[in-house]
Amino acid sequence: MSVANDTNFNSAVFLLTGIPGQEKVRLWVSVSFCIMYAISITGNSLILFIIKTDPSLHEPMYIFLSMLALTDIGLSISTMLTTLGLFLFNSREISFNACFAQVFFVHLFSFSDSSMLLLMAFDRFMAICNPLRYVSILTLPRIAKMGLVFVLKSMSLVFPLPFLLKRFQYCRSNVLSHSYCLYQDVMKLACADITVNSIYGFAIKLLAVGLDSLFIFLSYVMILKTVLSVTSSTERLRALNTCVSHLCAILLFYLPDIGLSVVHRFGNSSSLLLQSLMGYIYMVVPPLMNPIVYSMKSQHLRSRIFRVFFK
């Protein structure tokens, strides 16, 4: 009996879902997603290339930006294949094992994105609140170790997710809410008690995104306190201006993340369109907008980008 169940389990598939009610404009939606993914991957790759090849950009702020760009590329690639496959070729089926693997990579890069934003907040904190020790503390080897530690932290938290999902039998509707696999979305389809999975998912969300956002908030409280103590209004504006890009990146990541979590937890069948749109905003918009925001706000980076295209 167990052998038969295992065979049935391995041959079963989930069905991906596009944007509900938008089937008539599927071609235009697919073209839009192709453009967004192309801009996202090209923009982040360009930032990586420029920072790597320009020694004048080998500073802590740009090294952290390159880490964020790398995780954004990973996040885009982890959802791109199934999303474009669905919209371009109407390929809805995804096997259980492929779905569980996608769950791992999607949440790994998502949590790593949050960690990179925390490291960038620490960079701004050191630059504004303790500028004399900025260079001595944020050395390149130390930055590399910090990035590796946070990636390993994200990996250790996400690693059990596929195994927690694989132990279930899925005898309910196999239709997912998005064009990619999310842990909370797949978990709801199990025909078993998901209390342990739900508690673990909530716990790692708190340990990863929750703690990261708390430390980012505390960093900016200290930054604001330091800036307000400066007597010169010009210096205050200059200091705050260095944080604008990072603040935009924070809002682009955390607001859709919070919205998607709320919709998944409290949404119902009438909120499928909102749930789908929030999922795409959460996965596609931050990797798309981060390189645009940073290239617009950083004159140094922008001049290097212009130099690549207009030698």
C-alpha positions in Angstrom: 0.0 0.0 0.0 2.8 2.4 0.9 4.6 1.6 -2.4 1.4 2.5 -4.3 1.0 5.7 -2.4 4.6 6.7 -3.1 4.1 6.0 -6.8 1.0 8.1 -6.9 2.7 10.8 -5.0 5.7 11.0 -7.3 3.6 11.1 -10.5 1.2 13.8 -9.2 1.4 17.4 -10.2 0.3 20.9 -9.0 -1.5 23.3 -11.3 -0.1 26.8 -11.5 -2.4 29.8 -11.8 -1.9 33.1 -13.7 -3.9 36.2 -13.1 -7.6 35.2 -12.6 -10.0 36.8 -15.1 -7.2 38.0 -17.4 -7.1 35.1 -19.9 -8.1 37.3 -22.8 -5.1 39.5 -22.4 -2.7 36.7 -21.7 -0.4 37.6 -24.6 0.1 41.2 -23.3 0.6 40.0 -19.8 3.3 37.5 -21.0 5.0 40.3 -23.0 5.0 42.5 -19.9 6.5 39.8 -17.7 9.2 39.1 -20.4 10.1 42.8 -20.4 10.2 43.0 -16.6 12.3 39.9 -16.1 14.7 41.1 -18.8 15.1 44.5 -17.2 15.5 42.9 -13.7 18.2 40.4 -14.7 20.0 42.8 -17.0 19.9 45.7 -14.6 21.2 43.7 -11.6 23.8 42.0 -13.8 25.0 45.4 -15.0 25.4 46.7 -11.5 27.4 43.6 -10.6 29.6 44.0 -13.6 30.2 47.7 -13.0 31.0 47.3 -9.3 33.3 44.3 -10.0 35.3 46.1 -12.8 35.5 49.5 -11.3 38.0 49.7 -8.4 36.7 53.1 -7.3 33.4 51.3 -6.4 35.0 48.7 -4.1 33.6 50.4 -1.1 31.3 48.8 1.6 28.1 50.5 0.3 28.6 49.2 -3.2 29.8 45.8 -2.1 26.5 45.4 -0.1 24.6 46.7 -3.2 26.3 44.0 -5.3 25.1 41.4 -2.7 21.6 42.7 -3.0 21.8 42.6 -6.8 23.0 39.0 -6.7 20.1 37.8 -4.5 17.7 39.8 -6.7 18.9 37.9 -9.7 18.4 34.6 -7.9 14.9 35.6 -6.9 14.0 36.5 -10.4 15.4 33.3 -11.9 13.7 31.2 -9.3 10.2 32.3 -10.4 10.9 33.2 -14.1 10.8 29.7 -15.7 7.4 28.7 -14.3 5.9 32.2 -14.7 6.9 32.7 -18.4 6.1 29.0 -19.1 2.6 29.6 -17.8 1.9 32.9 -19.6 3.8 32.1 -22.9 3.0 28.4 -23.4 0.1 27.9 -20.9 2.2 25.2 -19.2 0.4 24.9 -15.8 1.7 21.6 -14.6 4.6 21.3 -12.1 5.6 18.1 -10.4 5.7 17.8 -6.7 9.5 17.6 -6.5 10.0 20.5 -8.8 7.5 22.6 -6.8 9.3 21.7 -3.5 12.6 22.7 -5.0 11.2 26.0 -6.1 9.8 26.6 -2.6 13.3 26.2 -1.3 14.9 28.7 -3.7 12.2 31.2 -3.7 12.2 31.5 0.1 16.0 31.3 0.3 16.5 34.3 -2.0 13.6 36.1 -0.4 15.1 35.7 3.1 18.6 36.6 1.8 17.2 39.8 0.3 15.9 40.7 3.7 19.3 40.0 5.2 21.1 42.1 2.6 18.8 45.0 3.4 19.8 44.6 7.0 23.5 44.7 6.1 23.0 47.8 4.1 21.2 49.4 7.0 24.2 48.5 9.2 26.4 50.2 6.5 24.4 53.4 6.7 24.4 53.3 10.5 28.2 53.0 10.6 28.7 55.7 8.0 26.5 58.2 9.7 26.8 57.3 13.4 30.4 56.2 13.6 32.2 57.5 10.5 35.7 57.4 12.1 35.6 53.6 12.5 33.7 53.0 9.2 36.6 51.9 7.1 38.4 49.9 9.9 35.2 47.9 10.7 33.8 47.3 7.3 36.8 45.7 5.6 36.2 43.6 2.5 37.0 40.3 4.2 34.6 41.2 7.0 31.9 42.2 4.6 32.3 38.8 2.8 32.0 36.9 6.1 28.9 38.9 7.1 27.3 38.1 3.7 28.2 34.4 4.0 26.8 34.2 7.5 23.5 35.7 6.6 23.1 33.5 3.5 23.9 30.4 5.6 21.4 31.6 8.2 18.7 31.8 5.5 19.6 28.4 4.1 19.4 26.7 7.5 16.0 28.2 8.1 14.6 27.3 4.6 16.2 23.9 4.2 13.5 21.9 6.2 10.6 23.4 4.1 10.7 20.9 1.2 10.9 18.0 3.6 8.0 19.3 5.7 5.9 19.5 2.6 7.0 16.2 1.1 5.8 14.2 4.0 2.2 15.0 3.2 -0.3 13.4 0.8 -2.2 16.0 -1.3 -5.7 14.7 -2.0 -7.5 18.1 -2.1 -7.5 20.5 -5.0 -4.1 20.7 -6.5 -4.5 24.3 -7.9 -2.0 26.8 -6.6 -2.7 30.5 -6.2 0.4 31.7 -8.2 2.5 30.9 -11.2 5.2 29.7 -8.8 5.3 27.6 -5.6 5.1 29.3 -2.2 5.4 27.4 1.1 2.2 28.7 2.6 0.3 28.2 -0.7 1.4 24.5 -1.1 0.9 23.8 2.6 -2.9 24.6 2.4 -3.4 21.8 -0.1 -2.3 19.0 2.2 -5.0 16.6 3.4 -3.5 16.3 6.9 -2.9 18.4 10.0 -0.6 21.2 9.0 -0.2 22.7 12.5 3.5 21.9 12.8 4.2 23.3 9.3 2.2 26.4 10.1 4.1 27.1 13.3 7.4 26.5 11.7 6.6 28.7 8.8 5.5 31.5 11.1 8.6 31.0 13.3 11.2 31.2 10.5 9.3 34.3 9.2 9.8 36.0 12.5 13.5 34.8 12.8 14.3 36.0 9.3 12.2 38.9 8.0 10.8 39.9 11.5 14.2 40.2 13.2 15.7 41.8 10.1 13.0 44.5 9.9 13.3 45.1 13.7 17.1 45.7 13.5 16.6 47.9 10.4 14.1 50.0 12.3 16.5 50.3 15.3 19.3 51.3 12.9 17.3 54.1 11.5 16.2 55.3 14.9 19.9 55.7 15.8 20.6 57.3 12.4 17.8 59.8 12.8 18.9 60.6 16.4 22.5 61.2 15.1 21.3 63.3 12.2 19.0 65.5 14.3 22.0 66.3 16.6 23.9 67.9 13.7 23.5 71.7 13.8 23.9 72.3 10.0 20.7 71.7 8.0 22.8 71.1 4.9 24.8 68.3 6.6 21.5 66.8 7.9 20.0 66.7 4.4 23.2 65.3 2.9 23.3 62.5 5.5 19.7 61.6 5.0 20.0 61.7 1.2 22.5 58.8 1.4 19.7 56.7 2.9 17.0 57.5 0.4 17.8 54.6 -2.0 18.0 52.1 0.9 14.7 53.3 2.3 13.1 52.9 -1.1 14.5 49.3 -1.3 13.1 48.6 2.1 9.6 49.8 1.2 9.7 47.9 -2.1 10.5 44.6 -0.3 8.6 44.7 3.0 5.3 46.3 2.0 4.5 43.6 -0.6 5.8 40.9 1.8 3.5 42.0 4.6 0.6 42.4 2.1 1.1 38.9 0.7 1.3 37.3 4.1 -1.9 39.1 5.3 -3.8 38.0 2.1 -2.6 34.4 2.4 -3.6 34.2 6.1 -6.9 36.1 6.0 -7.9 36.0 2.3 -10.8 33.9 0.9 -12.0 32.9 -2.5 -13.2 36.4 -3.3 -9.6 37.8 -2.9 -7.9 35.5 -5.5 -7.1 38.4 -7.9 -5.7 40.5 -5.0 -3.7 37.5 -3.8 -2.3 36.9 -7.3 -1.4 40.5 -7.9 0.3 40.8 -4.4 2.3 37.7 -5.2 3.7 39.2 -8.5 4.4 42.6 -6.9 6.3 40.8 -4.1 8.4 38.6 -6.5 8.9 40.8 -9.5 8.9 44.5 -8.5 11.8 44.6 -5.9 14.4 43.0 -8.3 13.1 45.2 -11.1 13.1 48.5 -9.2 16.2 48.2 -7.0 18.8 48.7 -9.8 16.7 51.6 -11.2 16.4 53.3 -7.8 20.1 52.9 -7.0 21.3 54.0 -10.4 19.1 57.1 -10.2 20.1 58.1 -6.7 23.9 57.3 -6.9 25.6 59.8 -9.3 28.8 57.8 -9.0 27.1 54.6 -10.1 25.0 56.4 -12.8 28.1 57.9 -14.4 29.7 54.5 -14.6 26.6 53.0 -16.3 26.6 55.9 -18.8 30.2 55.3 -19.5 29.5 51.6 -20.4 27.0 52.5 -23.0 28.4 55.9 -24.2 32.1 55.5 -24.3 
